Amino acid sequence: MADDTTAQAPSTELWVERTGVRRYTGRSSRGAEVLIGSADVDGVFTPGELLKIALAACTGMSTDLPLARRLGDDYDATVRVCGDADRENETYPQLSEVLELDMSELEPDARERLLTVARRSVDQVCTVGRTLKAGTTVTLDITTE
């Protein structure tokens, strides 16, 4: 029997704990924490903001290796993301991202090639963006004591 070299690492456990009125702390089994709450609470992200940040981070991480190969490991990048909620339907009908890069050292042809590679990387490996575009099934079970 052949060795399974495609085995995945165990999934990181994720959960949120209620810490106050409309306040939660998101946690991971790797020790990460994020403060979550409503928009009127300082120092927290709303769930919608976290969705947008996840998209922007996924775009950044999806382009990191190809950009670093061409721009150097210390290149600067900012991914801005925005999109207003449709409160009647409780959805985000459109999210817009802008990847800001300094490519002033590149010739125009090299710049265009790198932009093509960056877009292709996002289209192929940004799991968050691909999931949002494709849609997903969400299930909810409720347990009680």
C-alpha positions, 0 to 999 in steps of 0.5 A: 500500500502506498504512503499517504503523503497528502495527510493534513495536519489536525484542524485547529479548533475554533470557538467563541465565548460570551464575555459580556453583553454583545461581547465575545472572545474568539479563540483557537486551539493555537492560542490566538484570540480576537475580541468581537462585539457590536459596532458600538463597542470600542476595541472589538471587531464586528463579525462582518468586519472579521469576514472582511478582514479574513478576505483581505488577509486571504488575498494578502497571503495568497499573493505573498510568495509570488510577490516576495519572489519578485519584490523581495521578502521585505516588500510592503503591502496593504489590502483594503477591503470594504462593503456595506451591509444590506440590512434588509437582507442581512447580507454583504451584496458586494465586497471590494478589495484594493491591494496596494503595492509599490512596484515603482522599481519594475518596468511596465511589462514586468509590472503587468506580468506580476499583477497577472500572477497576483490575480491568478494566485488569488483566484486559485488559492484564496479559500475565503474569496473562493468560498464567498464567490461559490457560496457554502452550506452552513449548519447549526446544531444547538445543544442544551444541558 
